[in-house]
Amino acid sequence: MENNKIINVAEAKQLDIVQFLASLGHRPKNVRGTDHWYLSPLHEEKTPSFKVNSALNRWFDFALGQGGNLVDLGI
């Protein structure tokens, strides 16, 4: 991911969440088809509850009951 390119919100929503998390050092603990399961980057946990569907490019944190696109994750 290029760090010094300015993008708008619509472009940010299209960025690959799996790649974004990898750039921050987060690796999935389990991958099932298009679902990538992580330890949540939003809170501490021992069992992965944070899922990214790479086909939809959407995330959901089951422990928090929240999800969305990459912009939502950043907010």
C-alpha positions as a Markdown table, in Angstrom:
| # | Residue | x | y | z |
|---|---|---|---|---|
| 1 | Met | 0.0 | 0.0 | 0.0 |
| 2 | Glu | 1.5 | 3.3 | -1.0 |
| 3 | Asn | 1.7 | 5.6 | 2.1 |
| 4 | Asn | 2.0 | 9.0 | 0.5 |
| 5 | Lys | -0.9 | 8.9 | -2.0 |
| 6 | Ile | -3.9 | 11.0 | -1.1 |
| 7 | Ile | -7.2 | 9.2 | -1.7 |
| 8 | Asn | -10.8 | 10.1 | -1.1 |
| 9 | Val | -13.3 | 8.2 | 1.1 |
| 10 | Ala | -14.8 | 6.2 | -1.8 |
| 11 | Glu | -11.3 | 5.0 | -2.7 |
| 12 | Ala | -10.4 | 4.2 | 0.9 |
| 13 | Lys | -13.6 | 2.0 | 1.2 |
| 14 | Gln | -12.2 | -0.1 | -1.8 |
| 15 | Leu | -8.8 | -0.8 | -0.2 |
| 16 | Asp | -8.4 | -4.5 | 0.6 |
| 17 | Ile | -9.0 | -5.0 | 4.4 |
| 18 | Val | -6.9 | -8.2 | 4.5 |
| 19 | Gln | -3.9 | -6.4 | 3.0 |
| 20 | Phe | -4.4 | -3.4 | 5.2 |
| 21 | Leu | -4.4 | -5.5 | 8.4 |
| 22 | Ala | -1.3 | -7.4 | 7.1 |
| 23 | Ser | 0.5 | -4.0 | 6.6 |
| 24 | Leu | -0.2 | -3.4 | 10.3 |
| 25 | Gly | 1.2 | -6.8 | 11.3 |
| 26 | His | -2.1 | -8.6 | 11.8 |
| 27 | Arg | -2.3 | -12.1 | 10.4 |
| 28 | Pro | -5.4 | -14.3 | 10.3 |
| 29 | Lys | -5.5 | -17.2 | 12.8 |
| 30 | Asn | -7.8 | -19.2 | 10.5 |
| 31 | Val | -9.0 | -18.9 | 6.9 |
| 32 | Arg | -12.1 | -20.6 | 5.7 |
| 33 | Gly | -12.9 | -19.9 | 2.1 |
| 34 | Thr | -13.2 | -16.1 | 1.9 |
| 35 | Asp | -13.5 | -15.7 | 5.6 |
| 36 | His | -10.3 | -14.6 | 7.4 |
| 37 | Trp | -10.5 | -14.9 | 11.2 |
| 38 | Tyr | -8.3 | -12.7 | 13.4 |
| 39 | Leu | -7.8 | -11.8 | 17.0 |
| 40 | Ser | -9.6 | -8.5 | 17.1 |
| 41 | Pro | -7.4 | -5.4 | 16.5 |
| 42 | Leu | -10.0 | -3.5 | 18.5 |
| 43 | His | -9.8 | -5.2 | 21.8 |
| 44 | Glu | -7.8 | -8.0 | 23.6 |
| 45 | Glu | -9.0 | -11.6 | 23.2 |
| 46 | Lys | -7.7 | -15.1 | 23.1 |
| 47 | Thr | -10.2 | -16.6 | 20.6 |
| 48 | Pro | -10.6 | -15.0 | 17.1 |
| 49 | Ser | -13.9 | -13.1 | 16.9 |
| 50 | Phe | -13.0 | -10.6 | 14.1 |
| 51 | Lys | -13.9 | -11.8 | 10.6 |
| 52 | Val | -13.0 | -10.3 | 7.3 |
| 53 | Asn | -14.9 | -11.6 | 4.2 |
| 54 | Ser | -12.4 | -10.9 | 1.4 |
| 55 | Ala | -15.0 | -11.4 | -1.3 |
| 56 | Leu | -17.2 | -8.6 | 0.1 |
| 57 | Asn | -14.3 | -6.7 | 1.6 |
| 58 | Arg | -16.2 | -6.2 | 4.8 |
| 59 | Trp | -15.3 | -7.0 | 8.5 |
| 60 | Phe | -17.4 | -7.9 | 11.5 |
| 61 | Asp | -16.3 | -8.2 | 15.2 |
| 62 | Phe | -18.6 | -10.6 | 16.8 |
| 63 | Ala | -17.5 | -9.7 | 20.3 |
| 64 | Leu | -18.5 | -6.0 | 19.7 |
| 65 | Gly | -21.4 | -6.6 | 17.3 |
| 66 | Gln | -19.9 | -4.1 | 14.9 |
| 67 | Gly | -18.6 | -4.2 | 11.3 |
| 68 | Gly | -18.4 | -2.5 | 8.0 |
| 69 | Asn | -15.8 | -1.3 | 5.5 |
| 70 | Leu | -12.3 | -0.1 | 5.9 |
| 71 | Val | -13.3 | 3.4 | 6.7 |
| 72 | Asp | -15.7 | 2.1 | 9.4 |
| 73 | Leu | -12.8 | 0.1 | 10.9 |
| 74 | Gly | -10.6 | 3.3 | 11.0 |
| 75 | Ile | -13.3 | 5.3 | 12.7 |
